[in-house]
Amino acid sequence: MNPGQIRPIVVCVFRDGDRLLAAEFEDPASGKLFYRPLGGAIHFGEYSRDCIVREIWEEMGCD
């Protein structure tokens, strides 16, 4: 991806009472851990609803 380029993404928030499901990632530059909702980049021509299903499967290790 080029700097300044817009990248469409989808995210899905799973909530159970006061708890949220989030994925843990490591920032490659700093090595620090961070958390974000499950999701990812929408492929060209892909519907957002199809993308979120694909991303959830990928991030949960079910692909």
N, C-alpha and C positions, 0 to 999 in steps of 0.2 A: 504494500500500500504506500502511496506517495504522501508526503507531508501535506496537510491541508485538504486532502481528499476525504469526502464524506463516505462513510461505510455504514449502510443500513444494517441494523441488528434487531434481534428480538430478545426479550427477556421474559421469564415467567416467574412469578412470585408464588411460592407455595407457603401457606400460612396454616399453622395449627395452634389456635389460641394465641399466645404471645411469642410463639417460636416461628422462625423463618428457616427455610431450607436454602443454603447457600453453598457454592463451590469454593474451595480454597485454591488459590493460585500463588505463584511466586513471581515477583517483579524481576525480570532478567537483569535489569540495570542495577538495582539496589539489593536484590536478594531478599527483600522483605516480603512477608506473606500478606495477602489481602483476600477479601471475600467479596463475592458478588452473586446475584441471582443467576440461576441456570439460564443459558441462552447462547447466542452467538450470531455470526454473520449470515445474512440472507444471500443465497446464491442468485446469480442473474437469472431472471425468469421464474424464480421460486415464489410460491405464495407464502406469506408470513405464517399461516396456520400449519403448512407443511414443514416449514423451517423449524418452528418451535418443537414440533414432535420429533424431528430428526435430531435436533440439538439435545433435547432431554434424553433421548435414547443414547446418544454418543456420550454425554457427560455422566450418565449413570452406568456406563460400561456395558450397555445392552446391545450395542451395534455389532 
